Amino acid sequence: MKELEERIAKDGTVKPGDVLKVDSFLNHQCDITLFDHMGAEWARLFEGKHIDKILTIEASGIGIACIAAQHFNNVPVVFAKKTQSINLDGEQYTTKIYSFTKQKTFDVIVGKRFLTKGEHVLLIDDFLANGKALQGLIEICEQAGVVVEGIGIAIEKGFQGGGDKLRKAGYDLQSLAIVQSMDPEEGKVVFA
């Protein structure tokens, strides 16, 4: 998606350690017009697929998923929580996910009442690096007996291999911007 690539080039910041900061428009401050265009593009890319719900993970995926849901007949958005709280009641699906960004492992939780066996879900997230978060969401989908119809990613770091593994496993993965390489010294991003 050219618009997202241009925004990354203009407002993104490349940091050492394969970090791409896009917090001015994607995952701290949110550009909802851009989110709307991203949702429209995913709707085009997944046209013809039956989607009952969108599943994401807190926190950065929530805003994108909610705006995207409008382009899928306003289907509900379910997000996996990274912390247990007294508000979580009933039975839950759980898994562990290692976060590249946070450099730690989280217990991830979805209430069983929010995913029903046989439903068709679309996974949406802001970043794909090594694919650990998505593998965790897929594991929750398997526990719930729901069908993963596709995976929509805003920015994929293609050089980290997570997307290749998921595509090889047969998932319909559609990334709106795929970063081929980043240079923190020059602040340059090269897209695939």
N, C-alpha and C positions, 0 to 999 in steps of 0.2 A: 504494500500500500504506500504509494509515493508520498502522500500527505504525512504519514507517520514517520517515514524515513527522513523527510525534510525537517520535521520537527526535532527528531533526534539529533540530526546534524547541527541544527541551529541552537537548540537549548540543552542538549545532553552534555554531560561531562564525563570524560573517561578518567578513571582513577586506577592506580596500580592494583594488581591482584585480580584483573579481569572484572572490574566493577564499572558498570555504566549507570551513572546517576541521571535519572529522568524525573526527579521529584518536583520540578517546577510545573509539570503538566500531566504526569501519569500516576504517581504513587505517593504523593504527599499533598500537593495542590493538584486538583483535578480539572482538566479542561473538558467540560461535559459536551461541548460541540464536537471535539475530536472523538470523545467516547461514542457519541451518537453516530459519527461517520464509521467508526470501527465496528459498531454493532450492525450497521447496514451492510458492511462488507462481509462480516461473518454470515449474515442472513443470506447473502448472495452465494457465498462459498458452500454453505450447507443447505442450499435450496433443495427441496424435495425430501429432506430427512425429517422424520417424525421426532419432534422434541417435546417431551412432557415437562422437563425441568432443566434448569441450568445449575450446575454444581461448581463451586469455587472454594477457595480457602481464604481465611482471614489473613491479613486485613486488606492488602492491596488489590485483590481480585474482586472485592465486593462492589465497588463503584462501577467498574467496567462491566461486570456481569449484570447489574441492575439496569444500566442503560441499554445494554445489548438485548436484554429480555424483551424490551419494547418491540424489537424487530422480529421476535419469535412469538407473536400473539400474546405478549405479556405473560409468559409462563412464569411460575414461581422460581425464585432464586434461593437455593439452599447453600449455606456456607459452612465448611468444616471449621470448628473452633479449635484453637490451639491451647486452650486452658479449660480445665474443669471448673465449674462454678455451681453454686447452690441453685441457680436458675435452670440448670440442665437436669431434667427429670426423666424418668422412664429408662427403657433400654437404649443402648447406644452401640453404634459401630465405632470401633477405634483402630488406630494404627499409629505407627511412629514414622515421622518424616524428618530427615535431616535438611536444614535450611542452609543453602550456600551463602545467602546474604547475612544471616544471623550467626552462622557458624555454630549452630547447636541443634540438638534433636528435640522435637516437640511431640507430645502425645496429641493426636488429632482426633476429634470427636464429631460425629453426626448423630443426632437423635434418630432412632429407628423409625419413628412415626413420619419422618420427612422424606424417606425414600421407600417406595413400595415396589415389591418384586414385579418385574416385567416392565417397569417404566423405562422410557428412553431419555437419557440425559446427555447434555452437551457440557463438557468441561471447559471452563474459561479461566485464564489466569494472565497476569501481567507479564511475567518472565518465564522463560524456559532455559535453564542452563544444563545441569546434569540430569534433570528429569525426576529427581527424588520426590518432589511435591506431587507431581502428576502420578507417579507410581503409587503413592499413598492414596490419592483420590481413586485411582483405578482399583486398588485393593478394597477400599470401602464399597465401591460399586459392586465388586464381586461378592463381598459379604452380603450385600443387600439384594443381589439377584437382579440388578438393573443393567440395561444395555447402554454401553458408551457409544453413542452415535457419532461423536466427533470430539475433537479437542481444538479450541480456539485460543491462540496465544498472541498477545500484543507483540512482544519482542523475544525472539529466539536468539540465543548466543550459539549459532551454528557450530562454532569451533569447539564447543564443550561436549557435543555428542549426544545429549539427551534426546533431541528431536530425531536423530538418525535411529536410535534404539526403538523409539515408539513407532516410527513409520515402519521399521523392519518387523515389528510385532503385529503390524496390520492395522494400526489405528489411523483414521482419517484426521491427520494433524494439519491445521491451517494456521500458519504464523503470518502476521501482517507485515512484519519486518524481520529479516534474518540477518544478523550481524555476522559477517565472515571473519573480521578481525578488528582489533582496537589497538591504538597506540597512545598510551598515556602521556608520553613525552610531547607528542604533537597534538594530542587531543583529537585525533582523527578516528573516524569510524568508517569501515568499508562494509558495504552491504553485498549479500550474495545476489 
